[in-house]
Amino acid sequence: MREFKTVEDIMACQVKAVAPGDDIYLALRRLSELEIGRLFVLDDGKLVGIITRTDIMKGFRLRLLEGGR
């Protein structure tokens, strides 16, 4: 059995990301298609945040509670 010693041994090399101005439905679709729980948010190649399924669902829930405004 292979022994993992560093993060590099098990990290994913292809970053799954969206941009800050991308449509929220695009992010949700990407999460679903890739079967992952979070996406990096990159602005001009720089990491500016992370968005998760939970973040999106909380946003939808708040909007519903506010009357869909």
SULCOR-V137948 format. One record per pair of residues at least 24 apart in sequence whose ideal C-beta (glycine too) atoms are under 10 Angstrom apart, sorted by the first residue. I is the first residue (numbers start at 0). J is the second residue. Records with the same first field share a line. If there is no record, write none. Layout:
I: J  J
This chain:
11: 35
14: 38  39  41  44  46
15: 39
16: 40  41  42  44  46  49  50
17: 41  48  50
18: 42  43  47
19: 43  47  48  50
21: 50
23: 50  54  55  58  59
24: 55
26: 50  51  52  54  55
27: 52  55  56  59
30: 55
